[in-house]
Amino acid sequence: MELREILARNVRMRRNRLGLNQDELADLAKMDRTYVSKIENCRNAATVDMIEKLAAAFGLEPPDLLRPDLD
């Protein structure tokens, strides 16, 4: 599995676990909802800054979102 796919899966899984929709996650991470959608659908390569924002929104460290075994 490619790193982009791992990130997409982890973002989607964590968002769903927390009961957030894409708009809510985007607000927490201070980014546009379409960017969240593109990350979750592997249509955009997230920058390091965006991974950092997503991790903070989830209360995680940035490397956690890139772990293939995050659950």
C-alpha positions as CSV (number, residue, x, y, z in Angstrom):
1,M,0.0,0.0,0.0
2,E,1.3,3.4,-0.9
3,L,1.9,6.1,1.7
4,R,-0.9,8.3,0.1
5,E,-3.3,5.4,0.5
6,I,-2.3,4.8,4.1
7,L,-2.9,8.5,4.9
8,A,-6.3,8.4,3.1
9,R,-7.4,5.3,5.0
10,N,-6.2,6.7,8.4
11,V,-7.8,10.1,7.9
12,R,-11.2,8.5,6.9
13,M,-11.1,5.9,9.6
14,R,-10.2,8.4,12.4
15,R,-12.8,10.9,11.2
16,N,-15.5,8.3,11.2
17,R,-14.5,7.0,14.6
18,L,-14.8,10.5,16.0
19,G,-18.2,10.9,14.3
20,L,-17.1,13.8,12.3
21,N,-18.1,14.7,8.7
22,Q,-15.6,16.2,6.3
23,D,-16.8,19.7,7.0
24,E,-16.3,19.3,10.8
25,L,-12.8,17.9,10.3
26,A,-11.9,20.7,7.9
27,D,-13.0,23.3,10.5
28,L,-11.0,21.6,13.2
29,A,-7.9,21.3,10.9
30,K,-8.4,24.8,9.5
31,M,-8.5,23.7,5.9
32,D,-11.0,23.4,3.1
33,R,-13.5,20.5,3.0
34,T,-12.6,19.8,-0.6
35,Y,-9.0,19.3,0.5
36,V,-10.0,16.7,3.1
37,S,-12.0,14.9,0.4
38,K,-9.1,14.9,-2.0
39,I,-6.8,13.5,0.7
40,E,-9.3,10.8,1.6
41,N,-9.8,9.8,-2.0
42,C,-6.1,9.8,-2.9
43,R,-6.6,12.7,-5.4
44,N,-4.2,15.0,-3.6
45,A,-0.8,14.5,-2.0
46,A,-1.0,16.1,1.4
47,T,1.8,18.5,2.4
48,V,3.7,18.1,5.6
49,D,1.9,21.2,6.9
50,M,-1.5,19.6,6.2
51,I,-0.6,16.3,7.8
52,E,0.4,18.3,10.8
53,K,-2.9,20.1,10.9
54,L,-4.9,16.9,10.5
55,A,-2.9,15.1,13.2
56,A,-3.5,18.1,15.6
57,A,-7.3,17.9,14.8
58,F,-7.3,14.2,15.8
59,G,-5.0,14.7,18.8
60,L,-2.3,12.6,17.2
61,E,1.3,13.1,16.3
62,P,1.9,13.6,12.5
63,P,3.8,10.3,12.0
64,D,0.8,8.4,13.5
65,L,-1.3,9.3,10.4
66,L,1.3,7.5,8.2
67,R,1.4,4.3,10.2
68,P,-0.1,1.3,8.3
69,D,-1.3,-0.2,11.5
70,L,-3.1,2.8,13.0
71,D,-6.5,1.7,14.4
